Amino acid sequence: MKQSIDSTTMILMLVIAFLFDVSQWVLFPVSSVIGIIGWLFFFVWLNHYGANMFNTKNIERTLATILGEFLPVINAAPILTISIYMSVRAHNKSLVGGV
């Protein structure tokens, strides 16, 4: 069942995503492994709320996030944080809009 993600949970998700992004920058040699762990962590967490990262509307964002986590220069950007923010906003908007 789809449920709305409240603002407290969204902030917690963004803080954790930012910590994953910072740890990728600090621990550069294992940044791809950290990216995979972070992505899987949020995949499970978002699925708990009924947010599907692989539906037709979100697949481009999900694939861009996965690709960005493996590119060395782009990997330094807070890609996961931005992706989680956009995913939560899209999920909540789809519940309100009924789309």
N, C-alpha and C positions, 0 to 999 in steps of 0.2 A: 504494500500500500504506500502510495506517495504521501509524504508529509512535508510540510514547510520547514525550512531550516531557519531557526530564529536568529536574531542578530548576535546574541551571545555565542552561539555555536559557530556562526560565520566568523566572528572575530577570533575565536579559538582556532578554527581551521586556518585562517590567514596567518596567525602567529606561528603555528606549527609548520605551515608551508614555507614561511620566511626563514624559519630555523633550518629547514631542509636546504633551502637555497644558500644560506650563509655557510652551512657545513660543507656544501659542495665546493664553495669558493675556498674555504680554509683547508679542506682535505682534498686538494685537487687531484692527487694520484688515484683516488678511489671515487671520484665524483660521479662517474657513470653508475657505479653500484649504489651510491646514495640516491641518485635520481630514480633508479628502478624501485628501490625500497619505498621512497616517498610516493611515487606514482601508485604503487600497489596499495600503500596505506590509505591514500585518499580514494582510490577506486573502491575499496571495501567500505570506507566511511560514507561516501556519497551513495553507494548502493543501499546502505542501511536506510537512507531517507528516500529511496526510490528514484534517485537521480541516475539515469543511465548515460554513461560517458560514451557509449558506442551507438547511440541512435543517430538517425540521419542528420539531425540538426547539430549534434555536438562532435561528430566524428572528425571533422576538419581540425577543430581545436585540440582534440585528444591526440591526433597524429602529429600535429605541429609541436605539441608539448613533448611528446616522446622523441621526435627528431631533434628538437632543440636541446634536450638533455644530453645528447650524444655528440653535438658539435662543440668543439673545444672553446671557441671564442664566444659563441652565443650562450654557452652553458653558464657563463658568469652573470648573465642577466637573471632577474628573479622570475623566470618563466613559470615555475610551478605555482608561485603565489598569484600571479596574474591569471593563470588558467583556473585555479580554484575559485578565485573571485568571480570570474566570468561564468563558471559552471554553476555556482550557487545562485547568482543573480538570474541566470537563464532558467534554472529549476524553479525558483520561487515565482518568476514571472509566468512560467507555463502553468503553475497551479492557480494563480490569480486570473490569468487570461483564458484558462481552459484550453490552451493550444496543445 
